[in-house]
Amino acid sequence: MARGEDIVETLRSALGVQYAWGGSSPNTGFDCSGLVYWAFGKHGITLPRTTYNMINVGASVPVNKLRPGDLVFFDTDRSRKGPDHVGVYIGGGKFIHSARTGQPVKISSLADGYYMDRWMGGRRVSGVSASPSSGGGFAEEVAPRLDAHELAETYGMSYSFFKSQPELWKMLNQAVEKQWSPEKFQAEIKNSKWWKKNSETARQAQVLQKTDPATYKAQMEAARVAAKQLAVKAGAILSDKNVEKLAKNMVHFGWNDAQVQNFLGQYVKFTSEQTLGGMAGAAAKAIKEEAYKYGVSVTEQSVLNNAQYLVRGLTTMEKIQASIREQSIGLYPAFAEQIKAGASIQDLAQPYVQILAEELGLPETDVNVFTPKIKAALNRANEKGEPEPMSLHEFTMLVRNDPRWRKTPGVAEKTMNIGRQVLADMGLGF
C-alpha cells in the first residue's frame, strides 16, 4: 500500500521540470500523464500511460472528498470530448501537474476560474492510502476553515476583485459563512449575472486587472502599441481615447482581425494634406485609377467612403471595380459590350485622343476621355436616338472646325494638300 502523501512528495521533487510532449522522466521533461505515470510508478503502482485511460482507473471521488494522492481530471480542449489533462491532488484545494508547453511542473488551485470551469472529476487509485486515523483506518482530509481572503485565493480570484463586484462580494461572504465547497461556489458563480453578462475573455481580463495588475497593465500597453500600428496600416486616424477603446476591446473581448478592421474603418480620414494612408490610401489609389480607366468621375468623398468600407470589410475591391464598370456602361452605352468584355473606355477612346492631339498640336497626355469633344463624340446618338459614336472621319472634321486648328503650325500646308487631293479626285490638276 502506498501513501498518498509519499506520492505527493515524489511529485514535489519534480517541481520546475519543464513540460515535454510524451515525456515521462525528470531528465527529459513531463507531459501531464507522464508525470503522474512516473510518480505512481516510483511507488510500485502501474497506471495507464494516457489521460484518457487513467480516468477509468479506481473509484470516483467528489471534489469535496478529495485527499492527497487522488487523481484530478480536466477537459481543457473543448474541440474533443473527454478528459485531456490530469494532475494529482495534494491537499488544501491544490493539485500538482505538468500544465503545458513552456511551463514547468507546478502547483495550481482547483478553484482557479480556468480549472473550475473545466473540471471533469476525481479518481481514487486502488492501493493508495491517506494518513491513518487512531482507529486504524484512513481518515479523509478535513479542510480547515478559511477566511474571506483565503477563500478568494482558493477560488482563483483576489479578495480585491470580489470586493469590486457587488454581486460576487455578497457571494463570497455567503461562501465564508457557509464554507461552500469549490463545486458549490462554481455553480453559484456560473448562475451569477456577472458570469452570464461577460464572455470568458472578459471575465479573465477583469480578474487579471485586480489579481495581477502588473501583468494586466503590460497587456494593455502591448494592445495600445498594436492598436496604433494597426491604425497606421489601415490608414485610420485614432485619438488617444479611441486607441484606449480599441486596446480594451482587444484585451477584454478578444477582438479578432475582422472586428478590429471594422472599428478602424470608421476612423479612416484624410490627413491635413488631403491624402489617405495605409490600406485606405492604397485602396483610394486603386479606386481612382479604375475610375479613370473607365471614364467615371469620382468625388473625394466617394473615394473616402469606399476606402472606409473596404477597410471595415463591408465591401471588396472586386465589388468596387464592378460598380465602376457598371457606371461606365451607363455613361458610354455604345461601348457596353466592349466594356463587359474587359476593355477600358480609355483604350476605346485612344483613336479619338490621337486625332485631337495631332490636329490641335497637343500632347497626348493632356487629352483623355474626359475631354469634352471626345466625351461628346463617344456619347453621340443617331437619328433614331440610339447610341452611336461619331466616326473617326466625322470627328476629324469636327476638330478642324475648332478655331485652334487654324492656328496649328503646318495647317496651311495641310489645307493645300487636302485641296490638291480634292482637285485630283475631280480629274483636275495644276
Secondary structure, DSSP 4 states (H G I P E B T S, - for coil): -EEHHHHHHHHHTTTTPBB-TT-EETTTEE-HHHHHHHHHHTTT----SSHHHHTTSSEEE-GGG--TT-EEEE---TTSSS--EEEEEEETTEEEEE-STT-BEEEEETTSHHHHHHEEEEEE-TTEE-PBPTTSSBPPP-PPP--HHHHHHHTTS-HHHHHHSHHHHHHHHHHHHHT--HHHHHHHHHTSHHHHHS-HHHHHHHHHHHH-HHHHHHHHHHHHHHHHHHHHHHTB---HHHHHHHHHHHHHH---HHHHHHHHHTTB---TTS---HHHHHHHHHHHHHHHHTT----HHHHHHHHHHHHHTSS-HHHHHHHHHHHHHHH-GGGHHHHHTT--HHHHTHHHHHHHHHHHT--GGG--TTSHHHHHHHT-B-TTS-B-PPPHHHHHHHHHTSHHHHTSTTHHHHHHHHHHHHHHHTT---
